[in-house]
Amino acid sequence: MQAWFEQEAADGFNIMPPSLPAGLDDFSALVVPELQRRGLSRTGYRHATLRGHLGLGA
């Protein structure tokens, strides 16, 4: 998956855990930190609101 992303063969992935909420908890606790360590996932956000992310101002 990392190679696909880095080679621009994919720009994102849909996560479909087999159980909720445990699957999401496991993903956020185990996978997200590894993606962040590899520089493949952000560690924070520039803006605090959706409007800010979309460049719409306050």
mmJSON file of the N, C-alpha and C atoms, coordinates in Angstrom:
{"data_MODEL":{"atom_site":{
"group_PDB":["ATOM","ATOM","ATOM","ATOM","ATOM","ATOM","ATOM","ATOM","ATOM","ATOM","ATOM","ATOM","ATOM","ATOM","ATOM","ATOM","ATOM","ATOM","ATOM","ATOM","ATOM","ATOM","ATOM","ATOM","ATOM","ATOM","ATOM","ATOM","ATOM","ATOM","ATOM","ATOM","ATOM","ATOM","ATOM","ATOM","ATOM","ATOM","ATOM","ATOM","ATOM","ATOM","ATOM","ATOM","ATOM","ATOM","ATOM","ATOM","ATOM","ATOM","ATOM","ATOM","ATOM","ATOM","ATOM","ATOM","ATOM","ATOM","ATOM","ATOM","ATOM","ATOM","ATOM","ATOM","ATOM","ATOM","ATOM","ATOM","ATOM","ATOM","ATOM","ATOM","ATOM","ATOM","ATOM","ATOM","ATOM","ATOM","ATOM","ATOM","ATOM","ATOM","ATOM","ATOM","ATOM","ATOM","ATOM","ATOM","ATOM","ATOM","ATOM","ATOM","ATOM","ATOM","ATOM","ATOM","ATOM","ATOM","ATOM","ATOM","ATOM","ATOM","ATOM","ATOM","ATOM","ATOM","ATOM","ATOM","ATOM","ATOM","ATOM","ATOM","ATOM","ATOM","ATOM","ATOM","ATOM","ATOM","ATOM","ATOM","ATOM","ATOM","ATOM","ATOM","ATOM","ATOM","ATOM","ATOM","ATOM","ATOM","ATOM","ATOM","ATOM","ATOM","ATOM","ATOM","ATOM","ATOM","ATOM","ATOM","ATOM","ATOM","ATOM","ATOM","ATOM","ATOM","ATOM","ATOM","ATOM","ATOM","ATOM","ATOM","ATOM","ATOM","ATOM","ATOM","ATOM","ATOM","ATOM","ATOM","ATOM","ATOM","ATOM","ATOM","ATOM","ATOM","ATOM","ATOM","ATOM","ATOM","ATOM","ATOM","ATOM","ATOM"],
"id":[1,2,3,4,5,6,7,8,9,10,11,12,13,14,15,16,17,18,19,20,21,22,23,24,25,26,27,28,29,30,31,32,33,34,35,36,37,38,39,40,41,42,43,44,45,46,47,48,49,50,51,52,53,54,55,56,57,58,59,60,61,62,63,64,65,66,67,68,69,70,71,72,73,74,75,76,77,78,79,80,81,82,83,84,85,86,87,88,89,90,91,92,93,94,95,96,97,98,99,100,101,102,103,104,105,106,107,108,109,110,111,112,113,114,115,116,117,118,119,120,121,122,123,124,125,126,127,128,129,130,131,132,133,134,135,136,137,138,139,140,141,142,143,144,145,146,147,148,149,150,151,152,153,154,155,156,157,158,159,160,161,162,163,164,165,166,167,168,169,170,171,172,173,174],
"type_symbol":["N","C","C","N","C","C","N","C","C","N","C","C","N","C","C","N","C","C","N","C","C","N","C","C","N","C","C","N","C","C","N","C","C","N","C","C","N","C","C","N","C","C","N","C","C","N","C","C","N","C","C","N","C","C","N","C","C","N","C","C","N","C","C","N","C","C","N","C","C","N","C","C","N","C","C","N","C","C","N","C","C","N","C","C","N","C","C","N","C","C","N","C","C","N","C","C","N","C","C","N","C","C","N","C","C","N","C","C","N","C","C","N","C","C","N","C","C","N","C","C","N","C","C","N","C","C","N","C","C","N","C","C","N","C","C","N","C","C","N","C","C","N","C","C","N","C","C","N","C","C","N","C","C","N","C","C","N","C","C","N","C","C","N","C","C","N","C","C","N","C","C","N","C","C"],
"label_atom_id":["N","CA","C","N","CA","C","N","CA","C","N","CA","C","N","CA","C","N","CA","C","N","CA","C","N","CA","C","N","CA","C","N","CA","C","N","CA","C","N","CA","C","N","CA","C","N","CA","C","N","CA","C","N","CA","C","N","CA","C","N","CA","C","N","CA","C","N","CA","C","N","CA","C","N","CA","C","N","CA","C","N","CA","C","N","CA","C","N","CA","C","N","CA","C","N","CA","C","N","CA","C","N","CA","C","N","CA","C","N","CA","C","N","CA","C","N","CA","C","N","CA","C","N","CA","C","N","CA","C","N","CA","C","N","CA","C","N","CA","C","N","CA","C","N","CA","C","N","CA","C","N","CA","C","N","CA","C","N","CA","C","N","CA","C","N","CA","C","N","CA","C","N","CA","C","N","CA","C","N","CA","C","N","CA","C","N","CA","C","N","CA","C","N","CA","C","N","CA","C","N","CA","C"],
"label_alt_id":[null,null,null,null,null,null,null,null,null,null,null,null,null,null,null,null,null,null,null,null,null,null,null,null,null,null,null,null,null,null,null,null,null,null,null,null,null,null,null,null,null,null,null,null,null,null,null,null,null,null,null,null,null,null,null,null,null,null,null,null,null,null,null,null,null,null,null,null,null,null,null,null,null,null,null,null,null,null,null,null,null,null,null,null,null,null,null,null,null,null,null,null,null,null,null,null,null,null,null,null,null,null,null,null,null,null,null,null,null,null,null,null,null,null,null,null,null,null,null,null,null,null,null,null,null,null,null,null,null,null,null,null,null,null,null,null,null,null,null,null,null,null,null,null,null,null,null,null,null,null,null,null,null,null,null,null,null,null,null,null,null,null,null,null,null,null,null,null,null,null,null,null,null,null],
"label_comp_id":["MET","MET","MET","GLN","GLN","GLN","ALA","ALA","ALA","TRP","TRP","TRP","PHE","PHE","PHE","GLU","GLU","GLU","GLN","GLN","GLN","GLU","GLU","GLU","ALA","ALA","ALA","ALA","ALA","ALA","ASP","ASP","ASP","GLY","GLY","GLY","PHE","PHE","PHE","ASN","ASN","ASN","ILE","ILE","ILE","MET","MET","MET","PRO","PRO","PRO","PRO","PRO","PRO","SER","SER","SER","LEU","LEU","LEU","PRO","PRO","PRO","ALA","ALA","ALA","GLY","GLY","GLY","LEU","LEU","LEU","ASP","ASP","ASP","ASP","ASP","ASP","PHE","PHE","PHE","SER","SER","SER","ALA","ALA","ALA","LEU","LEU","LEU","VAL","VAL","VAL","VAL","VAL","VAL","PRO","PRO","PRO","GLU","GLU","GLU","LEU","LEU","LEU","GLN","GLN","GLN","ARG","ARG","ARG","ARG","ARG","ARG","GLY","GLY","GLY","LEU","LEU","LEU","SER","SER","SER","ARG","ARG","ARG","THR","THR","THR","GLY","GLY","GLY","TYR","TYR","TYR","ARG","ARG","ARG","HIS","HIS","HIS","ALA","ALA","ALA","THR","THR","THR","LEU","LEU","LEU","ARG","ARG","ARG","GLY","GLY","GLY","HIS","HIS","HIS","LEU","LEU","LEU","GLY","GLY","GLY","LEU","LEU","LEU","GLY","GLY","GLY","ALA","ALA","ALA"],
"label_asym_id":["A","A","A","A","A","A","A","A","A","A","A","A","A","A","A","A","A","A","A","A","A","A","A","A","A","A","A","A","A","A","A","A","A","A","A","A","A","A","A","A","A","A","A","A","A","A","A","A","A","A","A","A","A","A","A","A","A","A","A","A","A","A","A","A","A","A","A","A","A","A","A","A","A","A","A","A","A","A","A","A","A","A","A","A","A","A","A","A","A","A","A","A","A","A","A","A","A","A","A","A","A","A","A","A","A","A","A","A","A","A","A","A","A","A","A","A","A","A","A","A","A","A","A","A","A","A","A","A","A","A","A","A","A","A","A","A","A","A","A","A","A","A","A","A","A","A","A","A","A","A","A","A","A","A","A","A","A","A","A","A","A","A","A","A","A","A","A","A","A","A","A","A","A","A"],
"label_entity_id":["1","1","1","1","1","1","1","1","1","1","1","1","1","1","1","1","1","1","1","1","1","1","1","1","1","1","1","1","1","1","1","1","1","1","1","1","1","1","1","1","1","1","1","1","1","1","1","1","1","1","1","1","1","1","1","1","1","1","1","1","1","1","1","1","1","1","1","1","1","1","1","1","1","1","1","1","1","1","1","1","1","1","1","1","1","1","1","1","1","1","1","1","1","1","1","1","1","1","1","1","1","1","1","1","1","1","1","1","1","1","1","1","1","1","1","1","1","1","1","1","1","1","1","1","1","1","1","1","1","1","1","1","1","1","1","1","1","1","1","1","1","1","1","1","1","1","1","1","1","1","1","1","1","1","1","1","1","1","1","1","1","1","1","1","1","1","1","1","1","1","1","1","1","1"],
"label_seq_id":[1,1,1,2,2,2,3,3,3,4,4,4,5,5,5,6,6,6,7,7,7,8,8,8,9,9,9,10,10,10,11,11,11,12,12,12,13,13,13,14,14,14,15,15,15,16,16,16,17,17,17,18,18,18,19,19,19,20,20,20,21,21,21,22,22,22,23,23,23,24,24,24,25,25,25,26,26,26,27,27,27,28,28,28,29,29,29,30,30,30,31,31,31,32,32,32,33,33,33,34,34,34,35,35,35,36,36,36,37,37,37,38,38,38,39,39,39,40,40,40,41,41,41,42,42,42,43,43,43,44,44,44,45,45,45,46,46,46,47,47,47,48,48,48,49,49,49,50,50,50,51,51,51,52,52,52,53,53,53,54,54,54,55,55,55,56,56,56,57,57,57,58,58,58],
"pdbx_PDB_ins_code":[null,null,null,null,null,null,null,null,null,null,null,null,null,null,null,null,null,null,null,null,null,null,null,null,null,null,null,null,null,null,null,null,null,null,null,null,null,null,null,null,null,null,null,null,null,null,null,null,null,null,null,null,null,null,null,null,null,null,null,null,null,null,null,null,null,null,null,null,null,null,null,null,null,null,null,null,null,null,null,null,null,null,null,null,null,null,null,null,null,null,null,null,null,null,null,null,null,null,null,null,null,null,null,null,null,null,null,null,null,null,null,null,null,null,null,null,null,null,null,null,null,null,null,null,null,null,null,null,null,null,null,null,null,null,null,null,null,null,null,null,null,null,null,null,null,null,null,null,null,null,null,null,null,null,null,null,null,null,null,null,null,null,null,null,null,null,null,null,null,null,null,null,null,null],
"Cartn_x":[0.824,0.0,0.864,1.953,2.841,3.438,3.854,4.438,3.405,2.176,1.119,0.942,0.905,0.724,1.898,3.119,4.309,4.482,3.996,4.104,2.869,2.013,0.797,-0.166,-0.123,-1.075,-2.383,-2.343,-3.532,-3.354,-4.432,-4.319,-4.987,-5.49,-6.099,-6.678,-7.109,-7.67,-8.885,-9.871,-11.033,-10.766,-10.997,-10.783,-12.135,-12.233,-13.485,-13.188,-13.117,-12.81,-13.941,-13.607,-14.623,-15.547,-15.125,-15.982,-15.864,-16.945,-16.976,-17.363,-16.82,-15.77,-14.367,-14.241,-12.914,-11.97,-12.479,-11.631,-11.075,-11.903,-11.43,-10.46,-10.734,-9.822,-8.451,-8.431,-7.158,-6.437,-7.165,-6.545,-5.918,-6.664,-6.138,-4.995,-4.996,-3.938,-2.691,-2.859,-1.728,-1.245,-2.154,-1.775,-1.443,-2.28,-2.057,-0.688,-0.254,1.085,2.202,2.05,3.062,3.049,1.872,1.787,2.413,2.175,2.766,4.28,4.762,6.213,6.872,6.175,6.707,6.483,5.808,5.538,4.428,3.556,2.471,1.128,1.064,-0.177,0.163,-0.679,-0.414,-0.469,0.218,0.217,-0.607,-1.073,-1.89,-2.569,-3.354,-4.097,-3.693,-3.653,-3.309,-4.445,-5.675,-6.839,-7.711,-8.492,-9.33,-10.744,-11.106,-12.474,-12.477,-13.595,-13.757,-13.644,-14.223,-14.12,-12.655,-11.848,-10.437,-9.739,-10.063,-9.471,-9.851,-11.038,-11.516,-11.113,-10.388,-9.926,-11.018,-12.054,-13.198,-13.107,-12.066,-11.932,-12.841,-12.926,-13.703,-15.174],
"Cartn_y":[-1.187,0.0,1.245,1.203,2.356,2.576,1.522,1.654,2.215,1.737,2.258,3.759,4.161,5.567,6.406,5.949,6.703,6.773,5.761,5.742,6.353,6.984,7.655,6.722,5.439,4.477,4.537,5.154,5.33,6.615,7.366,8.598,8.48,7.303,7.069,5.676,5.279,3.957,4.066,3.232,3.146,2.072,2.412,1.476,0.903,-0.42,-1.092,-2.177,-1.795,-2.792,-3.808,-5.048,-6.095,-5.964,-5.202,-5.002,-3.561,-3.043,-1.675,-1.707,-0.907,0.07,-0.5,-1.773,-2.347,-2.223,-2.448,-2.365,-0.969,0.038,1.419,1.777,1.279,1.526,0.922,-0.31,-0.966,-0.203,0.217,0.946,2.238,2.986,4.275,4.1,3.02,2.811,2.16,1.341,0.569,1.012,1.31,1.616,3.099,3.976,5.411,5.853,5.453,5.877,5.392,4.208,3.714,4.525,4.87,5.721,7.087,7.632,8.92,8.81,7.727,7.521,7.479,6.899,6.798,8.065,9.039,10.294,10.179,9.188,8.953,9.486,9.927,10.468,11.693,12.68,13.918,13.683,14.534,14.457,15.583,16.509,17.607,18.295,19.292,20.036,21.505,22.164,23.588,24.452,24.052,24.856,24.087,24.829,24.214,23.911,24.421,24.237,23.746,23.192,22.787,23.999,25.131,26.359,26.72,26.589,26.902,25.95,24.667,23.666,23.936,24.458,24.742,26.117,26.862,28.197,29.239,29.053,29.974,31.037,31.042,32.055,31.798,32.789,32.632,32.791],
"Cartn_z":[0.0,0.0,0.0,0.747,0.768,-0.615,-1.287,-2.63,-3.604,-3.545,-4.427,-4.204,-2.937,-2.606,-3.112,-2.855,-3.247,-4.757,-5.473,-6.932,-7.595,-6.785,-7.246,-7.974,-7.597,-8.134,-7.346,-6.175,-5.341,-4.559,-4.377,-3.606,-2.246,-1.934,-0.64,-0.578,0.591,0.803,1.701,1.456,2.328,3.371,4.612,5.703,6.108,6.07,6.421,7.462,8.743,9.768,9.892,10.208,10.293,11.496,12.492,13.664,14.127,14.677,15.189,16.656,17.514,17.259,17.391,17.777,18.047,16.854,15.651,14.468,14.254,14.475,14.347,15.459,16.653,17.775,17.485,16.982,16.649,15.55,14.528,13.418,13.916,14.711,15.182,16.176,16.933,17.922,17.333,16.286,15.768,14.395,13.497,12.118,11.941,12.46,12.259,12.782,13.976,14.419,13.479,12.915,11.975,10.687,10.194,9.003,9.275,10.448,10.809,10.922,11.502,11.633,10.257,9.28,7.92,7.105,7.69,6.984,5.956,6.119,5.169,5.646,6.874,7.43,8.261,8.206,8.953,10.455,11.166,12.625,13.239,12.423,12.897,11.725,12.031,11.023,11.073,9.912,9.861,10.381,10.132,10.499,11.487,12.25,13.269,12.774,11.584,11.105,9.655,9.23,7.833,6.921,7.336,6.536,6.303,7.326,7.187,6.222,6.306,5.411,3.963,3.748,2.394,1.909,2.754,2.366,2.322,3.138,3.145,4.21,4.999,6.052,7.23,8.094,9.348,9.152],
"occupancy":[1.0,1.0,1.0,1.0,1.0,1.0,1.0,1.0,1.0,1.0,1.0,1.0,1.0,1.0,1.0,1.0,1.0,1.0,1.0,1.0,1.0,1.0,1.0,1.0,1.0,1.0,1.0,1.0,1.0,1.0,1.0,1.0,1.0,1.0,1.0,1.0,1.0,1.0,1.0,1.0,1.0,1.0,1.0,1.0,1.0,1.0,1.0,1.0,1.0,1.0,1.0,1.0,1.0,1.0,1.0,1.0,1.0,1.0,1.0,1.0,1.0,1.0,1.0,1.0,1.0,1.0,1.0,1.0,1.0,1.0,1.0,1.0,1.0,1.0,1.0,1.0,1.0,1.0,1.0,1.0,1.0,1.0,1.0,1.0,1.0,1.0,1.0,1.0,1.0,1.0,1.0,1.0,1.0,1.0,1.0,1.0,1.0,1.0,1.0,1.0,1.0,1.0,1.0,1.0,1.0,1.0,1.0,1.0,1.0,1.0,1.0,1.0,1.0,1.0,1.0,1.0,1.0,1.0,1.0,1.0,1.0,1.0,1.0,1.0,1.0,1.0,1.0,1.0,1.0,1.0,1.0,1.0,1.0,1.0,1.0,1.0,1.0,1.0,1.0,1.0,1.0,1.0,1.0,1.0,1.0,1.0,1.0,1.0,1.0,1.0,1.0,1.0,1.0,1.0,1.0,1.0,1.0,1.0,1.0,1.0,1.0,1.0,1.0,1.0,1.0,1.0,1.0,1.0,1.0,1.0,1.0,1.0,1.0,1.0],
"B_iso_or_equiv":[0.0,0.0,0.0,0.0,0.0,0.0,0.0,0.0,0.0,0.0,0.0,0.0,0.0,0.0,0.0,0.0,0.0,0.0,0.0,0.0,0.0,0.0,0.0,0.0,0.0,0.0,0.0,0.0,0.0,0.0,0.0,0.0,0.0,0.0,0.0,0.0,0.0,0.0,0.0,0.0,0.0,0.0,0.0,0.0,0.0,0.0,0.0,0.0,0.0,0.0,0.0,0.0,0.0,0.0,0.0,0.0,0.0,0.0,0.0,0.0,0.0,0.0,0.0,0.0,0.0,0.0,0.0,0.0,0.0,0.0,0.0,0.0,0.0,0.0,0.0,0.0,0.0,0.0,0.0,0.0,0.0,0.0,0.0,0.0,0.0,0.0,0.0,0.0,0.0,0.0,0.0,0.0,0.0,0.0,0.0,0.0,0.0,0.0,0.0,0.0,0.0,0.0,0.0,0.0,0.0,0.0,0.0,0.0,0.0,0.0,0.0,0.0,0.0,0.0,0.0,0.0,0.0,0.0,0.0,0.0,0.0,0.0,0.0,0.0,0.0,0.0,0.0,0.0,0.0,0.0,0.0,0.0,0.0,0.0,0.0,0.0,0.0,0.0,0.0,0.0,0.0,0.0,0.0,0.0,0.0,0.0,0.0,0.0,0.0,0.0,0.0,0.0,0.0,0.0,0.0,0.0,0.0,0.0,0.0,0.0,0.0,0.0,0.0,0.0,0.0,0.0,0.0,0.0,0.0,0.0,0.0,0.0,0.0,0.0],
"pdbx_formal_charge":[null,null,null,null,null,null,null,null,null,null,null,null,null,null,null,null,null,null,null,null,null,null,null,null,null,null,null,null,null,null,null,null,null,null,null,null,null,null,null,null,null,null,null,null,null,null,null,null,null,null,null,null,null,null,null,null,null,null,null,null,null,null,null,null,null,null,null,null,null,null,null,null,null,null,null,null,null,null,null,null,null,null,null,null,null,null,null,null,null,null,null,null,null,null,null,null,null,null,null,null,null,null,null,null,null,null,null,null,null,null,null,null,null,null,null,null,null,null,null,null,null,null,null,null,null,null,null,null,null,null,null,null,null,null,null,null,null,null,null,null,null,null,null,null,null,null,null,null,null,null,null,null,null,null,null,null,null,null,null,null,null,null,null,null,null,null,null,null,null,null,null,null,null,null],
"auth_seq_id":[1,1,1,2,2,2,3,3,3,4,4,4,5,5,5,6,6,6,7,7,7,8,8,8,9,9,9,10,10,10,11,11,11,12,12,12,13,13,13,14,14,14,15,15,15,16,16,16,17,17,17,18,18,18,19,19,19,20,20,20,21,21,21,22,22,22,23,23,23,24,24,24,25,25,25,26,26,26,27,27,27,28,28,28,29,29,29,30,30,30,31,31,31,32,32,32,33,33,33,34,34,34,35,35,35,36,36,36,37,37,37,38,38,38,39,39,39,40,40,40,41,41,41,42,42,42,43,43,43,44,44,44,45,45,45,46,46,46,47,47,47,48,48,48,49,49,49,50,50,50,51,51,51,52,52,52,53,53,53,54,54,54,55,55,55,56,56,56,57,57,57,58,58,58],
"auth_comp_id":["MET","MET","MET","GLN","GLN","GLN","ALA","ALA","ALA","TRP","TRP","TRP","PHE","PHE","PHE","GLU","GLU","GLU","GLN","GLN","GLN","GLU","GLU","GLU","ALA","ALA","ALA","ALA","ALA","ALA","ASP","ASP","ASP","GLY","GLY","GLY","PHE","PHE","PHE","ASN","ASN","ASN","ILE","ILE","ILE","MET","MET","MET","PRO","PRO","PRO","PRO","PRO","PRO","SER","SER","SER","LEU","LEU","LEU","PRO","PRO","PRO","ALA","ALA","ALA","GLY","GLY","GLY","LEU","LEU","LEU","ASP","ASP","ASP","ASP","ASP","ASP","PHE","PHE","PHE","SER","SER","SER","ALA","ALA","ALA","LEU","LEU","LEU","VAL","VAL","VAL","VAL","VAL","VAL","PRO","PRO","PRO","GLU","GLU","GLU","LEU","LEU","LEU","GLN","GLN","GLN","ARG","ARG","ARG","ARG","ARG","ARG","GLY","GLY","GLY","LEU","LEU","LEU","SER","SER","SER","ARG","ARG","ARG","THR","THR","THR","GLY","GLY","GLY","TYR","TYR","TYR","ARG","ARG","ARG","HIS","HIS","HIS","ALA","ALA","ALA","THR","THR","THR","LEU","LEU","LEU","ARG","ARG","ARG","GLY","GLY","GLY","HIS","HIS","HIS","LEU","LEU","LEU","GLY","GLY","GLY","LEU","LEU","LEU","GLY","GLY","GLY","ALA","ALA","ALA"],
"auth_asym_id":["A","A","A","A","A","A","A","A","A","A","A","A","A","A","A","A","A","A","A","A","A","A","A","A","A","A","A","A","A","A","A","A","A","A","A","A","A","A","A","A","A","A","A","A","A","A","A","A","A","A","A","A","A","A","A","A","A","A","A","A","A","A","A","A","A","A","A","A","A","A","A","A","A","A","A","A","A","A","A","A","A","A","A","A","A","A","A","A","A","A","A","A","A","A","A","A","A","A","A","A","A","A","A","A","A","A","A","A","A","A","A","A","A","A","A","A","A","A","A","A","A","A","A","A","A","A","A","A","A","A","A","A","A","A","A","A","A","A","A","A","A","A","A","A","A","A","A","A","A","A","A","A","A","A","A","A","A","A","A","A","A","A","A","A","A","A","A","A","A","A","A","A","A","A"],
"auth_atom_id":["N","CA","C","N","CA","C","N","CA","C","N","CA","C","N","CA","C","N","CA","C","N","CA","C","N","CA","C","N","CA","C","N","CA","C","N","CA","C","N","CA","C","N","CA","C","N","CA","C","N","CA","C","N","CA","C","N","CA","C","N","CA","C","N","CA","C","N","CA","C","N","CA","C","N","CA","C","N","CA","C","N","CA","C","N","CA","C","N","CA","C","N","CA","C","N","CA","C","N","CA","C","N","CA","C","N","CA","C","N","CA","C","N","CA","C","N","CA","C","N","CA","C","N","CA","C","N","CA","C","N","CA","C","N","CA","C","N","CA","C","N","CA","C","N","CA","C","N","CA","C","N","CA","C","N","CA","C","N","CA","C","N","CA","C","N","CA","C","N","CA","C","N","CA","C","N","CA","C","N","CA","C","N","CA","C","N","CA","C","N","CA","C","N","CA","C","N","CA","C","N","CA","C"],
"pdbx_PDB_model_num":[1,1,1,1,1,1,1,1,1,1,1,1,1,1,1,1,1,1,1,1,1,1,1,1,1,1,1,1,1,1,1,1,1,1,1,1,1,1,1,1,1,1,1,1,1,1,1,1,1,1,1,1,1,1,1,1,1,1,1,1,1,1,1,1,1,1,1,1,1,1,1,1,1,1,1,1,1,1,1,1,1,1,1,1,1,1,1,1,1,1,1,1,1,1,1,1,1,1,1,1,1,1,1,1,1,1,1,1,1,1,1,1,1,1,1,1,1,1,1,1,1,1,1,1,1,1,1,1,1,1,1,1,1,1,1,1,1,1,1,1,1,1,1,1,1,1,1,1,1,1,1,1,1,1,1,1,1,1,1,1,1,1,1,1,1,1,1,1,1,1,1,1,1,1]
}}}
